[in-house]
Amino acid sequence: MHVTLRTAVAQSPAQVMAGFTRALFVALAPPFPKLRVLRFDGCETGDQVEIELNTLVKRLKWTSLITDHGQWPDGTHFFIDEGQVLPPPLRYWRHRHLIEPGPHGGSVIVDALEYRTASPLLDAVLYPAMWAQFAWRKPIYRRWFK
């Protein structure tokens, strides 16, 4: 299943890319489930991010590996994280972070994610929650990169 959200911000792609720090990662966390950062290496190829999600019933580990990062000729900066250890019911996770030059200056942050569970039906059932968790980021991005 694919989810894509776009957020226009005032800063340049290079400034936005430099702003993808541990502090921003923590600020982007939705209120539930509670997130604890165990490891945050950064956003370059080979870096790892490990978190623990507290669902009140159980603590779940999530580990992602940054599998690629860089800049395209059009000025778009990007990095890609792929799930290595995922909480159930997820079986696949790939999140492309694109920071495109904006049409009138600034940037457009694109969260393009792909996820799968064991069932296409469950993928569809989870879609509203996935969309909401990334829509939550939009005002935070705007404040952070004003």
N, C-alpha and C positions, 0 to 999 in steps of 0.2 A: 504494500500500500504506500502511496506517495502523498506527502503533505508539503506544500510550499507556501511560505508567507514572505512578504516583502515589506520592508520598513525604510522609509526615506529618513535620513539624518543629515545634519549640517556639516559634519567633518568630512575630510577627504578620505578616499579609500586607505591610504597609507596610515593616516591618523587612527582610523577605526581599527585597522588590523593591529596596530600597536596597542590599542586599548583592550584587546581580548586577553585579559589577565585573570588571575585567580579571583581577584576582587569582583570583576564583572561576572565571572562564572557564578559566584556565590549570590550576587545581586539578582541574577536571572532566575534563580530557583523559585519554583512556584511554592505556595504555602503548604501544599500537601502533594506527595509525601515529603516529610522533612528530609533534607539532604545534608550529609556531612561529607566534606571533601577529605579524602584520605591521602590523595596524591594529585598534584597538578604540575606537570612538567612544563607545559606551554602548548603552543599551537603549531609546532614545526614537525616535519616528518620524523617519526620515531618516538615522539613524546607520548606519554601515557597520562590518562586521567582516570582516577579511581574514586568512586563515591560509594557511600552507604545510604540507602533509602530506608527511612523508618516509617513503616506502614501502620504503626501502633500494635500490629499483631506480630510482625516479623521484621527483622532487619535484612535487607537484600543488598548484595554487592553488585556493582556495575563497573566494568573496566572497559575503557575505550582506548584505542591506539590511533594516533594521528598518522594516517597512511600516505598523505600527500599535502603539500602546501606550496604556495608560490604566487606568481603574478603573471597574468596573461598579457599579450601585446596591447589589448584595449584598455589596460589599466586596472582590470579587475584583480583584486587580491582574493585568495581563497585558502581554505584548509578543509580537510576531510577527516572526520573521525568515524571509526568503525568499531562496533561492539565486539569485544573479545569474551567477556563474561557478562551475561545479561540476566536481568531478573525475569522470572516467569511472568507472563506467558511469552515474552519476546524470544525469538530464535534468530533474528537477523536485524541489524541496525546499521545504517549508513547515513551520516549527516554531512551534507555539503554546506559549508559556510561560504557564501560568496559576498564580496563587498565590491559592488559595481560602481563605477563613476555615475553620479546622478545626472539627469538630463540638463539641469540648470545649476550645476555645482553640487557640492556635498557628495553623498553616497546613497546607495540603496543596499541595505543588508538583506540578503536572501537566505532564509533557512529552508533548505531543500532536503527533506529527509525521506528515507525509505525504510520501512520496517515490515517484519513478517512474524507471525505466530505459526502455530501448527495448523491453523484453519483460516481460509479466506473469509469465512463468516465472522470469526473473532477479529480478524484484521479490520473489517468494516465496523464492527461494534466498537472497537477502540478508537476509530477515527475521530469522533468528536472530542474525546479526552486528549488525544495527541494534538489536535488542532488548537484546543484551548490552552494547553501548556505552552505552546509556542506563540500564540496570540498574546499571552501574558507578558512576553518579552518586549512587545512593540513599544509601550510607553517607557519602559526601562531603557531601551536602546535610545529613544529620543532624548530622554533626560541626560543619559551618560555621554552622548555624542552631540550635545547642542553647541 
